[in-house]
Amino acid sequence: MSQANITEQIALSLQREALTIATAESCTVGGVCARLGSVAGASAYLRGGVVAYQIPLKIELLGLSPQLIEYHGVVSEEVALGMARGVRERLHADIGVGTTGVAGPSGGSPECPVGTIWIAVSRGCPEGERIRTKKLSLGGDRAQNISEAIDQALLLVSELT
């Protein structure tokens, strides 16, 4: 499925179910929110997005605890999920998306090499929260890694809409 098609499919699903969505992005630098907003009528479902590139903003704007970040590391499933939950709560959305990672070309470590990206999607439902998470280990350049992470985030969103 093409990038435009998946974005349009998500838009239709969100509108049909009267759901709203918000994003909290680090390594994707607002790209997920931009793609969701690229469809005409996005104001019906897109609440907004937070680009929290630095750790203090993840704490202040999204409500992540410093201990969570210190224990698991900023590039982790737990932090991505905390970002998704935090933005969903703070922007009063039904679905939250969180992305965190090392897009490159520098900034990696042996434990967390360039191209390591975590994505999480959290959907609040009457029967309880539904979540999807995914770890990416990408080998492209910065632009390729960001683009692939955006695509993968949207695929996870499509699984919950």
N, C-alpha and C positions, 0 to 999 in steps of 0.2 A: 504494500500500500504506500502511495506517495506521501510526502510530508504534508502537502496541502490537503490530501484526502483524509488523513488521520485527524488533522486539526478540525476540518469541517465535520467529521464524524463525531468528534468530542463535542463540538459546539451544538450539533443537533441533539445529541443525548442530554447534554446539560439543559438545553432549552425544553426538551420534551419532559424531562423529569423535574423541571423548575429547581435545579441545583445551582449553587454558586461555587466558585473556585478562587483560590488565592495561592500565590507562590512565595516561597522564601528561598532565595538563590544566592549562592556564593560563586562557585566555579563557572556556572552558566550565565552569570552576569546579567540576569533579567531576560535571557533568551526564551525561556519557557513562557513567561508572561507575555512577551512580545508575540510569540507564535499564537498563543490563545487569543490575544487581542487583534490578530490580523484578519479575523473573520468579521464581516459586517454583522452588526447586532451583538457584538461581544459585551456591550454594557448590560445586557440582560443576565449574564452569568459571571463575568469576570469582576471580582471585588477589587483586585489590585495585587501588587507584589512588593516585596521587600528584597532589596539587594543588600545582604548583610555579609560583606566581604571580610570584614575584620571581626575577630572574636568578641570584642566588647559590644558590638552591635547585635551579635547573636544572643548575647546575654540580655542587653537592655531592651531590644525591640521584640525579640521572640521568646524571651523568658527561659532560655536555657540556663542551667545552673553551671557555674564555673567548675564544680566538682565533676559533673557529667563530662564536660569537655576535657578536663585534666585526666580523668580516669580512662576514657575511651579514645581520646584523641579527636581533634576537630574533624578529621576525615574518617568517619565511622558511621555504621548503620544507626547507632543510637543518636548521634548528633543530627543526621539527616532526618530521622523520624521526629526528633524533638523540634526541628525547624518546621516540618510539615504540620505537626500538631500546634505549635506556637502560632504560626500564621493563620491556621484555620480558626483558632480561638480568637486571636486579636482582631482579625478582619471579619469575623462573624461569617465565615464561609462554611459550606457543607464539606468541601474537599480542600485539603492543603497539600502542596507539593514542596518538598525540600531537596536541595542539591548541595553537596559539598564535595570538594575534591581538589586534586592537583592537576590543572590543565596543562601546565608546562610553559615554557621549556625548562624552567628551573623550579626549585622549591620542593623537589622530592627527596626522599630518604630511602635507605635500604628497606625499612619497614613499610614505607608508603611511597612507592616510586611514582614518578610522573605518569599520568594516565589513570591513576586510581581515583575513582569517583563513586560516591554513594548517592543513591536516589531513594527517596521515600515518598509515598502518597498515603494520606490518611483521610478516610471518609467517615464522618459521623453518621450513624444510622440508628433508628429507634432500637434495633436489636443489639446494638453495640458497634464499636469501631471496627472498620475493615481497613486493613493496611496491605500495602505492597512495598517491598524494598528490593533493591538490586545493586550489586556491586559490579562496577565496570573496571576492567583492566585494559586500557586502551594504549595503542602504540603510535598514534598519529602525532602530528604537530599540534600546537595550541588550538588553532582554528578547527581542525578536524576533531580533536577531543571534545571541544565545546559543542560542536554541531552534533556529534554522536550522542553526547549526554542529553542534549535537548530532545533529540528523537526518541531516546530510550525513556526519558521522563514522560513524554506524551504517550508512549505505548503503555506505560504503567497506569497512567490516568485512564486510558481507554478501557483497561481491564476493570475499572471501578465505576464506569459510567454506563 
